[in-house]
Amino acid sequence: MNALKPAINVMVVEDRPNSAAGIFDKGEKFSRRELYAALFEQEYCGHVLKYTLVNSIEKFHKHRMDKFDVVISDVALDEGGFAANDFGLLQAVGAMRARFPIFLISGKWDEVVQNTELREVLRKQEIIKLWSLPELFKAHKAGHLDQYRHDIFQAGKPRQYGDQPSIFSNNFPTKGDDETINLLHISDTQFCPEMENKHLFDYRALAMSIKEELNGQKVDLVILSGDVVERGLPSEYELAKKHLFKFINLLTEGDWTLPSKRLIVVPGNHDLNMALANSRRIGIDSSKKLRLNTKEILKEASDIERFNQYAFDPFWQFAKEITGSSESPNELQRRLWNQDFAYLGLLFLTLNTSKTIGGDGWYVPNVLETDIENAADEFTKLARHGKEFGLWDVKDLIKIGILHHPISHAGTEPSKNPKEQITNSELFKDQINNGVLGLNFVCCGHVHKKWASSFDLADNPKNLLQLCSSTLLLKPNKRPEDSFRGCNLISLKRKEKRLESLLNIPFEIGRGQPHVDTKNVMRFQWKKDREYWDKDAEYIHE
C-alpha cells in the first residue's frame, strides 16, 4: 500500500456550526458541522482533506495561517443584504485571499445571482468558488461530494507539489513573521521603438548579479516608480511588457512570473499620452499645437480630470495587463492604498504625481490635495477593517509611498529645475508628519540617479527616508554627470511583524558586468519606540 501524500489543510470559518439553517427541508436532522465532517477527513487523489472548524475571531487568531492551504468561509445573506449591506467582510476576505484560496458558502446564493452589485464585488475579490449550502447538502445525500473535494484539491495542491505557481503563489509571497522581505526598485525604463534594435541591457547578467547578492533568498516584490515608456504610446507599452516579462522570468527562475500583483507600478510624466488626450478632446493629432490647445481648453477642473483620464488610459491598461488585476483601468487609477500585502506587514501608497496641468499646458509634478484627502480617508477605513476583522494593526504595518517625482531634491544643493521634485512637498510632508499617512519611507525616480537619504519632518523627531532609483536604460546624455544606470535592492528586516531595519543596495550597470556600488550600500535602523530613522546608523557601508 502506498503511503498517503501530504494532507491538504482546510480552515472552515463558520459561526453557526450546529445550525441546520439553509441546508435542508423541514424535518431533516443534519447540522452544518455534520455536513463538513462528511465532506472532509476523506482521502482524495492520495491526500487526506483535513479541516479545522473556526467559529470565532478569537479562535481564528490562535491558528498559524501558513499551516492552511484553503479557506472556506460561511457568509450570511439572511437579513436582506450581505454583511448588513456593509462590504467590510468582503474587504476582509480580499485581504485573506492573499494567503490562500478562498471559497464562500451560503444558504442563499440565489440572492447573490440577482444582486449585480454584490456579484461585481465578489469578482473583484477573486473568490475561487461560491458554494450553495442546499446544493452541497443535496450532493451529500446523493453521494456526489467528490466534485466539491476536487475543487478543494485543485485549489490546495500547488502548495503541496511546488509546480508552476498557482494564482496565489504567483501573486502573493509566503513569508514568516520575522523573515526578510526583498523589494527590487526600478525606475525610468522609458521603453521606446528606438531602443528595440539596440542593446538595452544584459538582463541575464543583472538578474545573476541580484541573485548572487541575495544568496539564496528571493525577490518578493518589484516596484516600478514611473516613466515606464518614452511617450505613453500603446506600442511602447507592448515593448515594455515584452522586456519586463523576460527580465522577471530570469530574475525569479519561475518562482513567480508576470502578469503578477507582485509588480507594483505608478505612472511618471513620460507615461502621459498628450497627443491621445488632445486628439480625443478636440480632434487634433499635431504635436506642434499640443501645448497651446491644452492650455486653452483645460480651464475647468472637470476638463483636467477628463484630460488625465485620456492621457493615462494606455498606462492604466498596461498596469492592468502586467499585474493581472481584475479591476478596470479606471478603478486602478482611483485606488491609492494597495493592501494586497498587508498580510506581510506591508501597505503601499501609490500616487500619480503627473496629473496637474500648469499654465503652460504641460504637467506640473504635484500630489493633488484631493489625493491626499482621499488617501487619509482610505487609510482610516483600512485601519477600522483591519481591527474589526482581526487582520492587522496599522501600527505594525510598514507603510511605503511609491511616486515618480522625489519629495525633495536628490542632492545637497537645491535644484534650479522646479520639475525635479513635487511642487507641494511641504504640504505632503505635513500630512506624513501630522496626518494619518505616517509613511516609513518612499521610493521614487525621475532624476536618473541613485540616492538615499532621510530628512526631517518639521520640528517633529520623525524623519522620512527617501530612496531614489537610477534609470535602467537611458544613455549618458540623458543622465546626470557620473550617474550610472542601475536599480536598488531594498531588504526589510522585521521583528515581531514590525520594521527593524532597511538595507539599500544599489546596483550599477557600467561598461562591464552589473555590480553592487559598495560605497553606497546603506543600512537604516528604525526606532520603533519613537518612530523615526536613527540617523547615526544612516551611512553604515557594507
N, C-alpha and C positions, 0 to 999 in steps of 0.2 A: 504493500500500500504506500502510495506516495505521500510524503509529508505535506501538510497544508502550507500554502503560501501565506505571507503576512496578512493579518486581519485588516479590513477596511473599517475604520472607526468613524461612527456617525454620532453627532450630537443632535438630539431631538429637543427643541425648545417648545414646551407645551405647558401652559399654566393651568390646564384643567385635565390632567391625565386620567382622572377617574370618571370624567363626564362621558355621557353617551350622546350628547347633543350633536346633531348634524350628521350622524353617520348611519342611522338605520331607521326603519319604520317602527311605529309604536308596537310594543310587545317584545321587541328584541332585547336581549340582555347581553350587551357587549360594550366594554369601555374602550376608550382610546388607548389606554395603557395596554390592554389585551391585544388590540389591533397592531400596535407597534411590536409587541413581543412576537406575534405571528409573522410579521414582515421580516424581522431581524433574527439574529442568533441562528442563522441558517448558512449553509455553505453555498457559495455561488462561484462557479468557474475556479474552484480550488481555493477560494478565500472565504473566511468566515466574516459575515457582516455583523459587527458588534455595535451596540448602541448604548448611549448614556442619556438618560432622561433628565432634563433640567427644567424645573418648574418655578424658578425664581431668579431674580437678578443676583441675589447673594450666592446662589449655587453656581450661577454662570461664572462668577468671578473666581470661584475656587478651582476651576479647571484650567490646566495649561492648554491654551488654544492650539499650540503647534502639535498636539497629540491627535488632532482630529483631521479627517480627510474631507468630510462633507457635513453640512449643517442643514437640518430640516426644521423649519420654524412654522408654528401654527399662527395664523392671524385671524382676528375676529372681524366679521362683517355683520354682526348680529344686530346692530342698532342703527341701521340706515347709513353707514359710512365706514370707511376704512380708518381704523385708529381714531375714531371720533372726528373724522374729517381733517385730522392733523397728520400730515405725511411725515412727521418726525420719525415714526417707526421705520418707514421706508428708507429714510436717510441713515438710520442706524444699520439697517440691513445692507445698505450701499457701502457702508464702512466695513462691515463684517465680511462682505463678499471679497474683500481684498485678501483674505486669509484662506478661503476655501470656497468650493461651490455651494451655492445657496438654493435650496428648494423651499417654496412656500406652499403651505397646505391649509385648506379652509373648508368649512361645511357649506359655503355659499358662493362658489365660484361663478355660478350663473349671473350673479350681480356684477361680478368683475367684467364678464363678457359684454354687459350692457353699459359699462362705465368707461367711456372713451378716455377721460382724463386719467383714471386710475391705470388703465392699460398702458398709457403712454409713460406714466411714472415708473411702472414696473419694467418697461422696456429699457428705460434709461439706466435702471439699476442692474441690468444684465442678469436678471433672475434666470436660472437654468431651466427650472420646471415649475409649473403651477399644478399642484395636485388637488383633486377634489376628494374630500373625506367620503362622501357617499359612493363615489366611483371606486375608491380604494377598498371600501368595505364589500362592495359587490364583487370585486376581483378576488377578495379573500374567500368569500362564500363559494365562488366558482373554482377556487384552487388555481387562480391565474396571477399570483403575486410576483412571479418571476419577471414580468415586464417591468415592475417597479424596482425589483432588485437589480435588473440590468441597468436601469438609469443610474442607480447609485454606484454600481460597479464602474460604469463608463466615466462617471464624474470623479471617482476617487482613485482609479488605478494609475493615473500619471505619476502620482507621488510614490506609488509602490514600485513601479517599473523603471522610473527615470528615463522614459522615452523622450521623444520630441516634446518640448514644453507644452503644457496644456494652456488654455486661455488664461488660467490663473497664474501658473508659474511664469508664463511669458510676460505677464503684466505686473505681477506683484512678487518681489523677492521675499524669501523666508529668512528671517534673522532672529537670533536670540536677543533677549532684552539688553545684554551688555556687549553685543558684538559690534565691531566697527562697520560703519556704512560708508561705502566709497561712491562718490559722485564724480563723474567726468564733466568738466565745464568747458564747452567750446563756444566760439562766437565768430561772427563776421566771416562766414564761409563765402558769401557773395557769389554763388554759382551763377555762371552765365555761359552761353554758347562759345564765347571766345576762348574759354578755358578747355573746352571739350577735347580739342586736338593737341593740347599741351600737357606737360607733366604736372598734374595737380599737386600731389604729394604722395609719398610712398605709404599707402595705407598699411601694408603688411609690416613695414619697419616701425611705424608709430605704434601700431597695436602690440607688437612684440615688446617694444620698449616700455609701454604702460604695464603690460602683464608681468614683465620682469620686475618692475618696481613693486607690484602688488604681491609678489612672492606667494602665489597660490590662491590669493583672495580674488574676488570677482568685482567687476564694475557693476554696481547695483542699479544706478540711475545715470542718465545722461541729461545735462542741462544745455540747451542751445539758446543763447541770450540775444537773438535777433540778427538782422541783416543776413538772412538765410540765402537770399539771392541778390542780384545786382539791380534789377529794375521792376521787380514784382510781377514778372510775366509768367503765365501758366507753363510755358515751355521751360522756363528756368526752374520752376518747382519740380517738374518731371526729372530734370537733370539732378536736382538736389536729392530727390528720393533715390535715384539710381546709385549715387555715390555714397549716401548715408547708409543705405541698405548694405552695401559692400563693406564699408568700414565697420559697422556694428557687428556684422557676422564674423569678421576677422577678430574683433576685439573680444567677443563673448564666447566664441567657439561653439555656438549653438545653445549655450545656456539660456539665452533669450534672443529673439530676433524681431526685427521690425516687420509689420507695424506693432507697436507696443506702447502702453502708457508709461513705460519706464523712460521714455523720451519726453522731456518737458520743454516746450518751446514757446517763446514770446516773439512778437514782431519787432523789427527795427525800422529805421527811416527808409532803408533801401527796399524794404518789403512793401512799401506803398506803390500801388499801380496808379499813378496820377493820370496817365493817358486814358486808362479804362474808366476811371471815375468821371473824368471830364466828358468823355465821349458818350457815356450813358446819360449824363445830365443835359448836355447841350449839343450833342451830335457832332463833336469835332474829334479828329484824330491828330491834328497838327500839334506837335510838341512846342512849336515856336509860339503858339498862342496860349500855351498851357498856364503860365503864371498869371497873365493878365486876366484870362477868363475865370480862373479860380478866385482871384481877388474880387472880381466884380460880382460874382454870383453868390459867394458864401457870406451873406450878410445876416442870416438868422441862425440861431442855434440848431434848429431842425435841419437847415441846409447842411451844416457841418456834420451833423450826425449821419445824414443820408450819404454825404460825400465819403465819410470814413467807411461806411458800410460797403460802398462800391470799391473804394481804393484798397481795402484789405480783404475783399472777397476771395481772391486767389490764395492769399496766405492762409486764411482760415480753412479753406477747402484742403489745402496741403496739410495743415495741422490735424484735421480730422482723419485724413488718409494715413499719415505717417504714425499716428498714435492708435489708430483703430478705434477711435471713440464712437460711441453710439449717439452722441449729441450732435445736433446740427451745427454748421458753421456759426450761425447767429447765436446759438446757445453757448458755444465755446467762447466767443468773444465777450459775452456778458459775465461769464464765471470768473471771479477774481481769486478766490481761495481754492487751491487744489488739495482736497482732503483724502485723496486716494491712498496716501502713505502715512496717514495718521496712526495706523496700527504699528508702524515702525517708529513712531515718535516724531515724524516729520510733517510739517504743514507748509505749503508753498503759496506765497502771494505773487501772482503773475500779473504784471502790469504792462500796458501798452503806452510807452512814453512818446509816441509819434502821432498822436491823434489831434493835437491842437494845430489849427491853421492860423498863421500870423498875418499881419497886414500886407506882407509882400506876396501872399497867396501860397506860401510854402510852409512846411511843417515847423513847429517850434517844440523842442524837447521839453516835455512837461508831464507831470502827473495830474490829471484832471481832479479838481476838488470833488466832483461827484463820484469819481472812482474811489477816492479816499473815504468819503462818507459811506459809500456802498460797502467798501471793504470792512469798515468798522461795524456796520450792521450785520454783515455776513459772519464776521468773527464772533459777535455776541451770540448769534444763533448756533454756531458751531460749538461754542462753549456750553450753551444750555443743553443741546442734544447730547454732547459727549457725557455730561454729568447725568442727565436723565436716564440714559440707556447704559451707563456704566462702561462706555467705550474708551474714554480718555479724560484726563485732567489737563486743561490747556496750559497749566503751569509747567507740565512735564514735556510739552511739545517743543521741538526745535523749529522756530519759525524763520523761514528763508525767503527773502524777497528776490524775485527774478525780474530784471528790467534791462532794457538795452543801454540806455544812457546812464552814466555814473551820477550819483547824487552830488558828489563833489569832484573837482578836477583831479585827474590821476597824475599828480605831480607836486613838487614842492612849491612852485610858483603859480599864482593864479593864471588861468588861461585867458588869452586875448580873444579866443573864439567862444562866443556865448553858447554855441551849439555843442560844446564838448561836455556839458553837464546839463541836468534838468534846471530850468529857469526858476522853479519854485521850490528849490531844495530846502529852504528854511521851514516852509510850511510842512513839507513831507517829514523832515527830521523832527519837527514839533509833535506830529502825530505819533511818531515812533517813540518819542520821549514821554509825552504826557497822555497820549491817546491809548486806545486798546490794542493797537497793532503790535507794538513791542517786538520788532524783528530782532533776531540774534545776529544775522549777517545778510548781506545782499551779494548777488552775482550779477555782473554787468559786462559790457563790452564797449563797442563803438570807437574807442580811441586807438585800437590796433596795437596795443602793447600790454604786457603783463604788469600787474600792480596789485599789491596787497597792503592794506593799512587800516588802522582804526582811527576814528575821530570822535571827539566829544560831542555830546548832545546837550547843548545849552549849559546850565550850571549843575546839571544832574551828574552824579558819578557814573551813570550809564555811558557807554560809548558804543558805536556801531562799527562793525567790521565790514569792509567793502573789498571784494575780490574781483579784479578785472582780468578777463582773459584776452590774450592776443588774437590775431586772426590766423586761421589755418592756411589760407590760400593766397592772400594778396601779395603782389610784388613789392620790392623795396620802395619804389616811388610812391606807394600808397600806404606806407607805414612810417611812423616817426623814425628819425635817425637812430641807428644802433638797436632797432627793435627787430627781433626775430619773429617768424611765425611760431605758433605753438598753441598750447592749451593748458588747463590746470586740472590736477587730480586733487580732490578735496576728500580727506578721510575724517569722518566724525567719530570720535570715541565717546561711547556712552557708558554711564554707570547708573544702575538702578533706573534705567529708561531716560535719564536726563543727560544733557550735553556736558561733557567733561573737558574735552579739548578738540581742537581742529588743526589738522596738518595740511598745509597748502604746498603742493609740489608742482612747480611749473616745468613744462616740457618745452624744449626749443627744437625747431626744425631748421637747421642751418644748411651748409653745403654738404655736410656729412650725414651720418645717421642721426635720427632724433635722439635726444639725450636730456637728462634732468639738469636744469640750471641749479647746481648745488649751492651757489651763492645766494639764491633767493628762496630756498626752502624755509618755510616759516611755521612754527607751531604757536598756536594761541591757546592759552588756558582760559576757561570760562569760570568765573567766580559765581557759583550758584546762589550763595547766601546774599550777595549784593547785586547780582545780575549785571555784571559788566566784564569786559575782557581785561585780563591782567596785562597791563602794558609792559611790565618788567619782563614778561615772557614772550613779548611780541616778536623779537628778532632772534630767536634761537635757530641757528642754522644747523642742519644735519649733514 
